[in-house]
Amino acid sequence: MMEYKELFETGMSYETFLSIASASEREKIAEITKVISICEEYTNKIKNLDKPYNFLLSAESWCPYVRATIPVLVKMTEINPNIKLRIITEGRGFKYLREKLNISEELYVVPTLAILDENFEFVTRYVGRPAKYRNIGFENVSKEYFAGYRSDDIIEEILQKMGV
């Protein structure tokens, strides 16, 4: 089984990920990136992360959930250079990451994010979309979510899971 470190090191940069996306997918990601806004509280929490983290993301640019999530993760890396992001394909994620995270075949989705510490030890995971949408009803927020206007919801869950 491939270890987290090897998966991370063989992962793509965000630039490479964008370079293999279609023009229309890049355009949609760019539109979302433009409107992303992170509240001051979360910005400060991200800035104050004093340990390195490795974000290993299984993603595909055709997926609207990925397009809503990846610009948020990139923004986190811009706020705090202690956070490094590498991206692997859905296929590689399904083959290697799914097993490591104990996700069954039928429940595996992109985006799947494994948050690792500086030694590539597992810290937590974030899968799909914010869990709180199950309570409020995803249909009530989906339009805003897919357009990039719910970035704080994504960050809120990631920070909570990181114990921040």
N, C-alpha and C positions, 0 to 999 in steps of 0.2 A: 504494500500500500504506500502511495506517495505521501510523504510527510508535508506538514503545513509549510515548512521553510522552502522545500523544493517547489511546491505549488506556487508560493509567493514569488520566488525568484524566476520562475518560468512564465509568470504572468505578464500581461501587457501594461504599458503605461496608458494613461488616459488619452494621450496624443495618438498612440497606435490604435487604440480602441476606436477613436473618431475616424482615423484614416481608413478603416475597413468598413465603416458604416456607409450606407447609401447617402446621396446628397440630401434627399428628403428627410432621412433620419437625423443627419447632422443639423439640418435646418430646425427641426423640432427641438432637438437638444439645445441649440443656440437660443431659441425663443424662451425656453424654460429657464435657461441660465440667466437671461436678462432680467427676469422678474423675481428671481429668488431673493428673499429677504429673511435674514435671521435676526431674531429679537436680541436685544442687548444682554439679557440674562444668559441666553444660550451661547452667545458669542463669547462672553466672559468665561463661562464654564469651559468652553473649547480652548480658549487662550490659556487657561490655567492648568490644562493637562500637562503635568510636568514629567511624564514618562513617555517613552516612545511607544507607539501603537502601529501595528501593521494591519491594514484593512485588506482582506482578501475577498474580492467580489466576483461571484459568478454572474455573468450578465450577457445580454445580447441587445444590440441597438434597435432591433425591430420591436422590442417589448415596451409598451407604454409605461409599465411599472418601473422598468429600468430607467427609462428616459426621465421619469419624475424623481428618481432616487439618485442617479449618478452625479448630476450637477451639485446636489446637496453634499455628497461625500467629497467631491472635489473642493467645494467651498470650505469644508472643514479642514482639508489639507492646506488650504491657503491661509486660513486663520491661524493654524498651528502646524509648523513644519515637523513637529514630533510625530505627526500622523502621516504614514506612507500608504498609498493606495496602489494595488496591483489588481488587474482584471483577468479572469480566465473565462473561457467560453462556457456556455451551458453544458456542452458535451463533456468537457473536462470536469466541470463542477458535478455533473451527474455521476460520472465515473469515480471520482476521488473524494470530492468535498462532501457529497451527500452521505457517504458511508461514515466519514469521520464525524459528521454532525448527527448521526443516527436519524436521518430523515428517510422515510420509506419512499420507494420509487414513485408511488402515486401521489405523494405529497410534495415532491421536489418541484420548486418553481424558481424562476429568476425574477427579481434579484435575490440571491442568497449571499449574505455577507458574514464572513467569519472574522471576528475581531480578535487579534492576537497581540500578545505583549512583545517586548523587544527581543525575547528569546524564542518567538514563534510558538509560545504556549497559548492554548485556547483561553480566551477571556469570556466571550459571549457571542451570540449570533443575532442577526436581524434578518428576517425572511419575509419577502413579499411586500406588505404594506403595514402601516401601524395597526397594532392589535386593537386599539381603542375604537377603530372604525366598526368593529363587530357590534359594539354597543350603540353607537350613534347612527349606524346604517351607512354603508359605503356610498350608496346611491345619493345620499345627502351632501357628500363632499367630493364625489368623483370628478366632476367637471373642474373644480378648483385644483384638486390634487394633480390631475393629469396636465394641467396648465402651469404647474409650478408654484401655486399659491398656498400650498400646505407644507412647506419645507420645515417649519417649526415642529409639526407633528412627527416627522421622520426623525429629526434631531432629538426631540424630547424622548422618544422611545430608545434611541441608541444610547443617549447619555444615561437614562435610567438603567438600562441593561449593563452599562459599564460601571454603574454604581457611583455616578457623579451627581 
